[in-house]
């Protein structure tokens, strides 16, 4: 159950973090 939770939630969490990081980098380079 825990492994399933990790395999389902981890990719979504990492994807959100990567998207936010890319967005932050774009905002930083524009200024």
URBEL-V852180 format. One record per helix or strand of 3 or more residues. SS is the DSSP state (helix for helix, strand for strand). FROM is the first residue (numbers start at 1). LEN is the number of residues. Records with the same first field share a line. If there is no record, write none. Layout:
SS: FROM-LEN ; FROM-LEN
This chain:
helix: 2-29
